[in-house]
Every structure is written in C-alpha cells, then in structure tokens.
Amino acid sequence: MTHPDEIPVRGSLTKDRPLDALTWLRVGGPADWLFMPADEADLSAFLAALDPSVPVFPMGVGSNLIVRDGGIRAVVIRLGRGFNGIEIAGDRVVAGAAALDAHVARKAAEAGLDLTFLRTIPGSIGGAVRMNAGCYGQYVADRLVSVRVVLRDGSVTDLPASALAMRYRQTDLPEGAVVVSATFRAPPGDPAALAARMDEQIAKRDATQPTRDRTAGSTFRNPAGFSSTGRADDTHELKAWSLIDRAGMRGATRGGAQMSPKHANFLVNTGGASAADLEGLGEEVRKRVFQNSGISLEWEIMRVGEAGKPAPEQRE
C-alpha cells in the first residue's frame, strides 16, 4: 500500500505540519501530513492511492475546532483555491466547500437570492454542511439540495440532502468523505433588502458577541428544543449562555483561556492559551453547569487529536 509521500500530487503535501496557525483559536500540534489538493481530480487520485489504513481528517478553515496539543495522527485534508468557486443559475447556488459562508451569502444576495442566514456563520461551506450550521431560525438543511463528495477510496459521488439525516448541528456523511461542493436552492429577494438585512445581522452580532477576539463560535450546543431537521422550537429552547451565566462561569479563566465576559458561551484564547487550557476550561464549565442545573452541555466545538505532554511541573 502507498505511503503519503510516495503519491504524486499537484497540490502541496507537508509532513509534520503544525496546525495552530490554521485554526481560529490558534492552538494545536502537528498533523502527520497536511494535504492541500489542487482540485477535485488531485484529491480523488491521492485518496485512491493512499493506504486504506491511513486515516484522513477533512479540515475547513478551523473556525469551529480545537486541535489538541499533541496533534493529529492522520492526513489532514484542507481545501483551498481550487474549491472556492460560486456558481449561480436560476434559484440554485453551487458553492465550493472552501468558499466562505459569508461570501456565499453576499454573492447570492447580489443575484437576488436569499441565503442571508449564512452571512454571520463563521467558516466555510464544507463545515457548514457537516455541522448543519444555522442562524436566525434557518439551517443548511432548509436550503441544501445536494453535496458532492470524494469518498475515502477516491470515488466521487453526489448525495441528495435527504441521504444525510441532517439534524441539529449534525450530518451523517460517509467516514472519510470530503465535501467538495454543495448545491442550495434559495428563495428570491430584492438585492438591496437582502444587503440591508445582512448589515443588520452583522451589527447585532458585533454588539453581542466577542467578534474581535480569538474564538471558535459558540462553545456548547443549546441543550433542548430542536427538531430532527435542526429547526429550533423557541417555546422549549434553553440557551447555553444562560446556563453558563447562572453557574457563575461568565469570565472564568484557565491559563490563557477565558469564557468571554461579553457572551458566556464563547471560549476565548486571550493570548498564549494551549489547547489543554481551552478544553479544560470548557470541561470545568460543563461540570459547573451540571452541578447547578442538572443539565449536561454538549460541545459544539469539535475537539480532535491527541493530548500533548504535560508541562514538567504538572507531571507526576
């Protein structure tokens, strides 16, 4: 079977690549390999040749991710310029997996199509599909028609949205599959009105969230009141930030990590935090919330990889 460095690629393949600079929280150890394919054909050929026992981890722009300090024992696949195109025809928007959510929302609005819910969602389309991302009462599940994926064996297929079992912050994709594009059906709207709505959304977000800090978006999922499609039922919804507040954890710190004083459900790297600081603080928040309310918060931020070695003073 073929080792990664024995496979010819047109993109870039780097061994022992640190991942901290590729995540919004700026933490994380190295990947065994980082592969940035030139295009879909390059990705397909690489996966077809790669030893099936070698795990792969598709990574977006790292907006909702903690990579642990020990790094990832896998080939991390990160899509770039060859996967960020946006095509619009009729009521359909086809967006590459590396296209930023905000950019897709703006381009659709310019064409008179309403995907405004994507405007304030951090990250790229591939991650938005995987997480069934949503905002302002709309979710990817509401607009997604299909996704194009490269499977672990290198084959390429289009999957209808109905095959993904999309639900709150979750989507069922085949193991090792890499989303390369997504097709949305968008309702019409006046471009000026859509632009104004997005401006209002940005203003509201900036007023209530720590947008100038190093965060990874919401840390924990809202714990209840969501249907199988991911749509919120506001009559039963509990807010994670409120539970954290009531547990006295707004502004709590651990090393360089802090629960934001501005929005209690945002985990912040104030400077110099390790992945262990961030994850450890998050687990302390979960513990305190459970002690206070009996509710067990679930992480919304994905945590991957291996823990690093403890500092000398922490070792037994």
C-alpha positions in Angstrom: 0.0 0.0 0.0 1.1 3.5 -0.8 2.6 5.8 1.8 1.6 9.5 1.6 5.0 10.8 0.4 5.1 8.2 -2.4 2.0 9.6 -4.1 2.5 12.2 -6.8 0.3 15.3 -6.2 -0.2 18.6 -7.9 -1.1 20.4 -4.7 1.0 20.6 -1.6 1.8 17.7 0.8 3.7 18.6 4.0 4.9 16.2 6.8 4.6 17.1 10.5 2.7 20.4 9.7 1.8 22.4 12.8 -1.9 23.3 12.7 -2.2 26.1 15.2 -2.0 28.8 12.5 -4.8 27.1 10.6 -7.4 27.3 13.4 -9.2 30.4 14.6 -8.2 29.7 18.2 -4.6 29.4 17.2 -3.8 26.2 19.1 -2.8 22.7 18.1 0.0 20.3 17.5 1.1 18.9 14.1 -0.7 16.7 11.6 1.3 13.7 10.5 0.6 15.1 7.0 -1.2 18.1 5.6 -2.5 17.7 2.1 -3.9 20.7 0.2 -5.1 19.3 -3.2 -5.0 21.4 -6.3 -8.5 20.3 -7.4 -11.0 17.5 -7.2 -9.0 15.2 -9.5 -5.9 15.7 -7.4 -7.8 14.9 -4.3 -9.5 11.8 -5.8 -6.2 10.4 -7.1 -4.5 10.9 -3.8 -7.2 9.1 -1.8 -7.4 6.3 -4.3 -3.7 5.7 -3.9 -3.4 6.2 -0.2 -3.1 3.1 2.0 -6.7 2.5 3.3 -5.3 2.1 6.9 -4.1 5.7 7.0 -6.9 7.8 8.5 -7.8 11.1 6.9 -9.3 14.2 8.6 -11.0 16.8 6.4 -10.5 20.3 7.8 -12.1 23.6 6.8 -10.8 27.0 7.9 -10.6 25.8 11.6 -13.4 28.1 12.7 -15.1 25.6 15.0 -12.2 23.4 16.0 -9.8 22.7 18.8 -6.8 20.7 17.7 -5.2 19.2 20.8 -1.6 20.0 21.7 -0.3 16.6 20.6 -1.6 17.0 17.1 -3.5 14.6 14.7 -2.3 11.2 13.7 -3.8 11.4 10.2 -3.5 13.0 6.8 -5.3 16.3 7.3 -7.0 17.5 4.1 -7.6 21.2 3.7 -9.2 22.6 0.6 -8.1 25.9 -0.9 -8.5 27.9 -4.0 -9.4 25.0 -6.3 -12.6 24.6 -4.2 -13.9 28.1 -3.5 -15.9 28.8 -6.6 -19.5 30.0 -6.5 -21.9 29.5 -9.4 -25.5 30.8 -9.6 -28.2 29.7 -12.1 -31.9 30.3 -11.6 -32.7 29.6 -7.9 -29.6 27.3 -7.5 -26.3 28.3 -5.8 -23.4 25.9 -6.2 -20.6 26.7 -3.7 -17.3 25.1 -3.4 -16.5 23.6 0.1 -13.8 26.2 0.7 -16.0 29.2 -0.1 -16.6 31.2 3.0 -20.2 31.2 4.2 -20.3 35.0 4.3 -19.1 35.3 0.8 -21.7 32.8 -0.5 -24.4 34.9 1.3 -23.2 38.1 -0.3 -22.9 36.7 -3.8 -26.3 35.1 -3.6 -27.8 38.4 -2.4 -26.3 40.3 -5.3 -28.1 37.8 -7.6 -31.4 38.3 -5.8 -31.3 35.1 -3.9 -31.8 34.7 -0.1 -29.1 32.8 1.7 -28.7 35.6 4.2 -28.6 33.2 7.2 -25.1 32.2 6.1 -23.8 35.8 6.5 -22.8 35.6 10.2 -21.8 32.0 10.3 -18.1 31.7 10.7 -16.2 29.2 8.4 -16.7 27.6 5.0 -19.4 25.8 3.2 -17.9 22.3 3.8 -18.0 22.8 7.5 -21.5 24.4 7.4 -22.8 21.3 5.7 -21.1 18.9 8.2 -22.5 20.9 11.1 -25.9 21.7 9.6 -25.0 25.3 10.5 -27.7 27.7 11.1 -28.6 31.2 12.3 -31.8 33.3 12.7 -34.1 30.3 12.5 -32.7 28.9 9.3 -30.3 26.0 8.8 -28.4 24.4 6.0 -30.9 21.6 6.0 -33.6 24.1 4.9 -31.8 25.1 1.7 -29.5 22.2 0.8 -30.3 20.2 -2.4 -27.2 18.0 -2.6 -23.5 17.7 -1.8 -20.6 16.5 -3.9 -18.1 14.4 -2.0 -14.9 12.5 -2.6 -15.1 9.2 -0.7 -12.2 7.6 1.2 -11.5 5.3 -1.8 -11.2 8.2 -4.2 -14.5 7.8 -5.9 -16.7 10.9 -6.4 -20.4 11.0 -5.9 -23.3 13.4 -5.4 -25.5 12.8 -2.4 -29.0 14.3 -2.1 -29.6 16.2 1.1 -32.3 13.6 2.1 -29.5 11.0 2.4 -27.6 13.0 5.1 -30.0 12.6 8.0 -29.4 16.3 8.9 -30.3 17.4 12.4 -29.2 20.0 15.0 -25.5 20.5 14.4 -25.1 17.1 12.9 -25.0 15.5 9.4 -24.3 11.9 8.5 -21.6 11.7 5.9 -19.6 8.5 5.0 -16.5 8.0 7.0 -13.5 9.8 5.5 -15.7 11.6 2.9 -14.5 15.1 1.9 -17.2 17.5 0.8 -16.1 19.4 -2.3 -19.2 21.4 -3.1 -22.8 22.0 -2.1 -25.9 22.9 -4.1 -28.5 25.2 -2.4 -32.0 26.2 -3.5 -32.6 29.8 -2.5 -35.8 31.9 -2.5 -35.8 35.2 -4.4 -35.3 38.5 -2.7 -34.6 42.1 -3.5 -30.8 42.6 -3.5 -30.9 45.9 -1.6 -33.3 44.5 1.0 -31.1 41.4 1.4 -28.0 43.5 1.8 -29.7 45.7 4.4 -30.8 42.6 6.4 -27.2 41.3 6.4 -25.9 44.6 7.6 -28.4 44.4 10.5 -27.3 40.9 11.3 -23.6 41.9 11.4 -24.4 44.9 13.7 -26.4 42.7 16.0 -23.6 40.1 16.1 -20.9 42.6 16.8 -22.9 44.1 19.6 -23.5 40.8 21.4 -20.5 38.6 20.5 -16.7 38.9 21.0 -16.1 39.2 17.3 -12.7 40.8 17.7 -11.3 38.0 20.0 -9.9 34.6 19.1 -12.9 32.3 19.4 -14.4 29.4 17.6 -18.0 30.5 17.7 -20.5 29.0 20.2 -18.8 26.6 22.5 -21.7 24.5 23.5 -25.0 23.5 21.8 -28.2 24.8 23.2 -29.4 21.7 25.1 -33.0 21.2 24.1 -36.0 22.1 21.9 -34.8 21.2 18.4 -36.5 19.1 15.7 -34.8 16.5 13.6 -34.2 19.0 10.8 -32.3 21.3 13.1 -35.0 23.9 13.4 -35.4 25.5 16.8 -38.6 25.3 18.8 -38.4 28.6 20.6 -41.1 27.6 23.1 -38.8 24.9 24.7 -35.3 26.1 23.8 -32.8 26.6 26.5 -29.8 28.8 25.9 -26.3 27.5 26.8 -25.1 31.0 27.6 -27.8 31.5 30.2 -27.0 28.2 31.9 -23.3 29.1 32.0 -24.2 32.5 33.4 -26.3 31.0 36.2 -23.4 28.7 37.1 -21.2 31.7 37.6 -18.8 30.9 34.8 -19.0 34.0 32.7 -15.5 35.4 32.5 -14.0 32.3 34.1 -10.3 31.7 33.2 -7.8 28.8 32.9 -4.3 29.7 31.8 -4.8 31.8 28.6 -8.4 30.6 28.1 -11.4 32.5 29.2 -15.2 32.3 28.9 -16.0 35.6 27.3 -17.4 38.3 29.6 -19.3 39.6 26.6 -21.0 36.3 25.7 -20.8 33.5 28.2 -20.9 30.7 25.5 -17.8 31.9 23.7 -14.4 30.4 24.6 -11.6 32.8 24.0 -7.8 32.5 23.6 -6.7 35.7 25.4 -3.1 35.0 24.3 -0.9 32.1 24.9 -3.6 29.6 25.7 -2.9 25.9 25.0 -5.5 23.5 23.6 -5.4 21.9 27.1 -6.3 25.3 28.7 -9.3 25.7 26.3 -10.7 22.2 26.6 -10.0 22.1 30.3 -11.9 25.3 30.9 -14.8 24.0 28.7 -15.0 20.8 30.8 -15.0 22.9 34.0 -17.9 24.9 32.6 -19.8 21.6 31.8 -19.2 20.4 35.3 -20.4 23.6 37.0 -23.5 23.8 34.8 -24.4 20.2 35.6 -23.9 20.9 39.3 -26.0 24.0 39.1 -28.8 22.9 36.8 -28.6 19.1 36.3 -28.2 19.8 32.5 -25.2 18.3 30.7 -24.0 20.7 28.0 -22.7 19.1 24.8 -19.7 20.6 22.9 -20.4 22.4 19.7 -16.7 23.0 19.0 -15.1 19.9 17.6 -12.0 18.6 19.6 -9.6 16.4 17.7 -6.2 14.9 18.1 -4.0 13.8 20.9 -3.3 15.5 24.2 0.2 16.9 24.5 2.7 16.0 27.2 2.1 18.0 30.4 4.5 20.7 31.5 7.3 19.4 33.8 5.6 20.9 37.0 2.4 19.0 36.1 3.9 15.6 35.7 3.5 13.1 38.5 
